Structures are given as C-alpha cells and as structure tokens.
Amino acid sequence: MAKHVCPVWVGHLLASPLRKLLNNPKSMLGKHVIKDMIVLDIGCAMGFFSLPLAEMVGAQGKVICIDLQEKMLETIKKRAYKAGLLDRIETYLCSQDSLGLKGFSDKIDFVLAFAVVHEVQNADKFFSEIYEAIKSNRSLLVEEPKLHVSKNDFEITVSLAEQKGFKAINRLCTFFDRTVLLQKQNIH
Ligand SMILES: C[S@@+](CC[C@H](N)C(=O)[O-])C[C@H]1O[C@@H](n2cnc3c(N)ncnc32)[C@H](O)[C@@H]1O
C-alpha cells in the first residue's frame, strides 16, 4: 500500500520560523555539523533544516537536499537565494524507489532524516543507500514524530538501520519526537 506523503501545504507550515521554538536547528545539529562538511538533508521539504545547515557548513561546504516533490525543492531554492545561501545548496528530486545517491559514494559527512522514514516505501533500501553514501564512523540522525510513529514502529526502523550497518549510539524521546543518532560501522 502506498504511504502517505506530506502535502505541499504542510511543507509551508513546516518551514515557519516559529517552529524554532520546538525544533531549534542550531542546538539540535550544531554538535554534529561543522564547516566544510557535505551534508545530506533527506526529505528536506522546504528547507527548515537545510538553510541553517547551509550556514553551519560555511562557504566551502554543501547541503544536498533530497525530496520526492519538485514543489518542495523549488521553494527551497527560492528561500536559499533570498538568504544568500544558494551556492551551498544542491537539490535532487528522488523517486519512491531510490534516493539516487550513486554519485555520492563515501562522500557524505552527516545525514539528517527528519520526519521522513515513515513516508518511505522501502526503508530497507533507503538505509542501504545512505550507508553507501556516508563516510565511515559518520552519523545519521533519524527523527520520527510520535503522532505518526509508535514506539514499536520506531524500534523496527532502528533495527532496520542496524541491519544495514549502522549502530544506535544515542536516543532521545521528547513529548513530540523519537530521535536516534546512528553511526556507520565498517562491516566489510
Ligand atoms: C513530514 S515532511 C518533513 C520535512 C522536513 N524534514 C522537515 O522536518 O521540515 C516529509 C518530507 O519527506 C518527503 N519524502 C517522502 N518520501 C520520501 C522519500 N522516499 N524520499 C525522499 N523524500 C521523501 C516528502 O515529500 C516531504 O517533503
């Protein structure tokens, strides 16, 4: 059965600056992302996290923004242009089948998958593709909203990521979210 995908109108709400009161990108991601990194924001929608990430990686870094919906990516580009950050942002339209990360093998320093895994049709392939793209010992931060994802389903997601070669190294459960920090292990 096809999974529900976040509609574009919700994408506008998610990009609201007021959301910083709940999810502050700098305090959530500042300890994982430093200058010059190449970072993936998967299921980026309209870039609530992508733009602060672009500030964190600096002028020599890059934020690769991936989404299923062209409209989300168009809006990110407009927002990045207005913020003077367009040169640090690359957008890629993916399919339900694949993230299309072939060109990024072993090149990525950090991956954010915020509120997206529960919308992904093939989570098994999703984690395999991220595993190939990320450098060894680097981190993938997965957040899922409690509103859509039960504790049990979240644990299934974590164990799927672990089967693909990640190790859960930190977990956080807040009123709204379940979050896990996963690190790529060398399994070859
Ligand atoms: C709930 S929104 C979260 C947006 C963003 N991460 C945030 O927190 O503001 C989920 C986003 O994931 C995208 N999405 C859904 N399935 C996807 C997939 N298989 N690959 C990439 N993006 C996907 C949707 O188009 C939507 O923009």
The ligand as a Gaussian input file, in Angstrom:
#p B3LYP/6-31G(d) Opt

LIG

0 1
 C        6.942000      15.465000       7.084000
 S        7.921000      16.155000       5.793000
 C        9.402000      16.559000       6.734000
 C       10.155000      17.669000       6.109000
 C       11.445000      18.137000       6.760000
 N       12.391000      17.085000       7.033000
 C       11.156000      18.940000       7.992000
 O       11.317000      18.411000       9.100000
 O       10.779000      20.103000       7.833000
 C        8.487000      14.735000       4.888000
 C        9.155000      15.066000       3.564000
 O        9.749000      13.863000       3.065000
 C        9.499000      13.769000       1.663000
 N        9.539000      12.345000       1.291000
 C        8.588000      11.401000       1.436000
 N        9.030000      10.207000       0.999000
 C       10.300000      10.405000       0.579000
 C       11.292000       9.551000       0.021000
 N       11.059000       8.265000      -0.223000
 N       12.491000      10.074000      -0.285000
 C       12.734000      11.397000      -0.060000
 N       11.832000      12.261000       0.460000
 C       10.633000      11.760000       0.771000
 C        8.153000      14.420000       1.480000
 O        7.978000      14.867000       0.146000
 C        8.226000      15.572000       2.491000
 O        8.749000      16.731000       1.921000

